[in-house]
Amino acid sequence: MNYNRLGNTGLLVSDLCLGAMTFGDTERGATKTESINMIHRYLDAGGNHIDTANVYTGGRSEEYVGAAIQDRRESVVLATKVRVKTGAGVNEEGLSRHHIMQAVESSLRRLQTDYIDLYYMHVWDLLTPIEESLRAMEDLVRSGKVRYIGVSNFKAWQVMKAVATSELKNLVRPVAAQYQYSLVKRDIEYEFSDLCESQGIGLIPWGPLGGGFLSGKYKRGAQPESGRISTSSDDVEEAWHRRNTERNWRIVDAVGHIAVERGASYPQVALAWLKQQPAVCSVIMGVRTMAQLDDNLGAAELTLSAEELKRLDTVSTLPELYPYHMVAQYARRLNS
Ligand SMILES: NC(=O)c1ccc[n+]([C@@H]2O[C@H](COP(=O)([O-])OP(=O)(O)OC[C@H]3O[C@@H](n4cnc5c(N)ncnc54)[C@H](OP(=O)(O)O)[C@@H]3O)[C@@H](O)[C@H]2O)c1
């Protein structure tokens, strides 16, 4: 396992982060024992970065993570999130000082710890001025309950507003940013790869297998009957009708060819590509079973060659972003 700096901090996080979003999902996720076993397997393999959120599986995800890391808390970089609705009250959501202060106490209790290493603002809050949220975060850092903060799913102007407010008011500054990012979801590159690099923010992709689409288990023309991909809902990013495009199948084919050539699995190739992208410091794997975890952990040892990266890049670059990439390259040439 390799370790990278979290943005411009001195904190090191492993290339592969363990996502806990499905731990405790009573329909399709892992039970408490399975979750704890997977967390231990991940830590034993050298991983040190675990990602959860207060809203995952109604709080069970945080509880299971907390139970699993009791005897090795100091070696874990523990990330969780605040923002999404947690109860019926009008103030039980958002990034207000009120909700942040309430939510952090609940997370600390469920996680059985007295500090969170990385506390994310899960989604932008339209109602709360960012200065109010950052002041609450600053107080949490000063009190020792939080060590670093991050943003998640913010638009580029929202990230920059948070950074500028932190700098102007001398408040804690975001050092990590989570976005959905994979070979089949590359639109974030245009705004966020160089934003993160220029601002010393670690880019932390979620959804690295496109919800499982890149795992190689789905075939052209065969809509699965169950699982995340099977849905036809417009609200789900990884819904079959979105994934089932010729461009995406060509990406899966390219991943498969490299997997065969390298004696690796599809998920290992897709994860390896992502961990080698600019500004990426830790890729959040989502796993439902121990077999999936063992498979994906193999990506830690896989480094793709320049030629392999180029093949994957060629097949997956979004055509609609070409003009922007050309302008960006032109700007780089002018400045060199
Ligand atoms: N910040 C945010 O807003 C946000 C949003 C979402 C997620 N996240 C974080 O990112 C993490 C990962 O996201 P994600 O679950 O969307 O990731 P993903 O890698 O795109 O999808 C994971 C799913 O792919 C399938 N899979 C994984 N490994 C596999 C393997 N080796 N072989 C076959 N199938 C495999 C499993 O689903 P099936 O077995 O059901 O096919 C698994 O649940 C989450 O746990 C969470 O921590 C953050």
The ligand as an SDF file (V2000), in Angstrom:
LIG
                    3D

 48 52  0  0  0  0  0  0  0  0999 V2000
  -19.4610   12.1000   -0.6670 N   0  0  0  0  0  0  0  0  0  0  0  0
  -20.5000   11.5080   -1.1680 C   0  0  0  0  0  0  0  0  0  0  0  0
  -21.5350   12.1510   -1.4700 O   0  0  0  0  0  0  0  0  0  0  0  0
  -20.4720   10.0300   -1.3860 C   0  0  0  0  0  0  0  0  0  0  0  0
  -21.5110    9.4190   -2.1460 C   0  0  0  0  0  0  0  0  0  0  0  0
  -21.4600    8.0470   -2.3330 C   0  0  0  0  0  0  0  0  0  0  0  0
  -20.4200    7.2940   -1.8050 C   0  0  0  0  0  0  0  0  0  0  0  0
  -19.4460    7.8860   -1.0560 N   0  0  0  0  0  0  0  0  0  0  0  0
  -18.3530    7.0830   -0.4510 C   0  0  0  0  0  0  0  0  0  0  0  0
  -17.7060    6.3380   -1.4680 O   0  0  0  0  0  0  0  0  0  0  0  0
  -17.7400    4.9460   -1.1650 C   0  0  0  0  0  0  0  0  0  0  0  0
  -17.7510    4.1380   -2.4350 C   0  0  0  0  0  0  0  0  0  0  0  0
  -18.8190    4.5580   -3.3000 O   0  0  0  0  0  0  0  0  0  0  0  0
  -19.5860    3.5320   -4.2190 P   0  0  0  0  0  0  0  0  0  0  0  0
  -20.1670    2.4440   -3.3690 O   0  0  0  0  0  0  0  0  0  0  0  0
  -20.4810    4.3090   -5.0990 O   0  0  0  0  0  0  0  0  0  0  0  0
  -18.3710    2.8810   -5.0560 O   0  0  0  0  0  0  0  0  0  0  0  0
  -18.2780    2.0000   -6.3690 P   0  0  0  0  0  0  0  0  0  0  0  0
  -16.9270    1.3860   -6.3470 O   0  0  0  0  0  0  0  0  0  0  0  0
  -18.6250    2.7520   -7.5860 O   0  0  0  0  0  0  0  0  0  0  0  0
  -19.3950    0.8670   -6.1960 O   0  0  0  0  0  0  0  0  0  0  0  0
  -19.2530   -0.1010   -5.1930 C   0  0  0  0  0  0  0  0  0  0  0  0
  -20.1200   -1.2980   -5.5280 C   0  0  0  0  0  0  0  0  0  0  0  0
  -19.5690   -2.0110   -6.6380 O   0  0  0  0  0  0  0  0  0  0  0  0
  -19.7110   -3.4150   -6.4210 C   0  0  0  0  0  0  0  0  0  0  0  0
  -18.3360   -3.9470   -6.3070 N   0  0  0  0  0  0  0  0  0  0  0  0
  -17.2910   -3.4380   -5.5910 C   0  0  0  0  0  0  0  0  0  0  0  0
  -16.1870   -4.1920   -5.7280 N   0  0  0  0  0  0  0  0  0  0  0  0
  -16.5070   -5.1910   -6.5630 C   0  0  0  0  0  0  0  0  0  0  0  0
  -15.8020   -6.2950   -7.0940 C   0  0  0  0  0  0  0  0  0  0  0  0
  -14.5240   -6.5070   -6.7840 N   0  0  0  0  0  0  0  0  0  0  0  0
  -16.4420   -7.1390   -7.9260 N   0  0  0  0  0  0  0  0  0  0  0  0
  -17.7450   -6.9360   -8.2560 C   0  0  0  0  0  0  0  0  0  0  0  0
  -18.4910   -5.9150   -7.7790 N   0  0  0  0  0  0  0  0  0  0  0  0
  -17.8830   -5.0460   -6.9380 C   0  0  0  0  0  0  0  0  0  0  0  0
  -20.5040   -3.5590   -5.1200 C   0  0  0  0  0  0  0  0  0  0  0  0
  -21.9050   -3.5120   -5.3910 O   0  0  0  0  0  0  0  0  0  0  0  0
  -22.7810   -4.8130   -5.8030 P   0  0  0  0  0  0  0  0  0  0  0  0
  -22.1660   -6.0010   -5.1530 O   0  0  0  0  0  0  0  0  0  0  0  0
  -24.1360   -4.4610   -5.2900 O   0  0  0  0  0  0  0  0  0  0  0  0
  -22.7200   -4.8810   -7.2980 O   0  0  0  0  0  0  0  0  0  0  0  0
  -20.1420   -2.2990   -4.3830 C   0  0  0  0  0  0  0  0  0  0  0  0
  -21.0890   -1.9460   -3.4060 O   0  0  0  0  0  0  0  0  0  0  0  0
  -18.9390    4.7760   -0.2310 C   0  0  0  0  0  0  0  0  0  0  0  0
  -18.8350    3.6440    0.6030 O   0  0  0  0  0  0  0  0  0  0  0  0
  -18.8810    6.0610    0.5640 C   0  0  0  0  0  0  0  0  0  0  0  0
  -17.9280    5.9410    1.6330 O   0  0  0  0  0  0  0  0  0  0  0  0
  -19.4520    9.2410   -0.8590 C   0  0  0  0  0  0  0  0  0  0  0  0
  1  2  1  0
  2  3  2  0
  2  4  1  0
  4  5  1  0
  4 48  2  0
  5  6  2  0
  6  7  1  0
  7  8  2  0
  8  9  1  0
  8 48  1  0
  9 10  1  0
  9 46  1  0
 10 11  1  0
 11 12  1  0
 11 44  1  0
 12 13  1  0
 13 14  1  0
 14 15  2  0
 14 16  1  0
 14 17  1  0
 17 18  1  0
 18 19  2  0
 18 20  1  0
 18 21  1  0
 21 22  1  0
 22 23  1  0
 23 24  1  0
 23 42  1  0
 24 25  1  0
 25 26  1  0
 25 36  1  0
 26 27  1  0
 26 35  1  0
 27 28  2  0
 28 29  1  0
 29 30  1  0
 29 35  2  0
 30 31  1  0
 30 32  2  0
 32 33  1  0
 33 34  2  0
 34 35  1  0
 36 37  1  0
 36 42  1  0
 37 38  1  0
 38 39  2  0
 38 40  1  0
 38 41  1  0
 42 43  1  0
 44 45  1  0
 44 46  1  0
 46 47  1  0
M  CHG  2   8   1  16  -1
M  END
$$$$
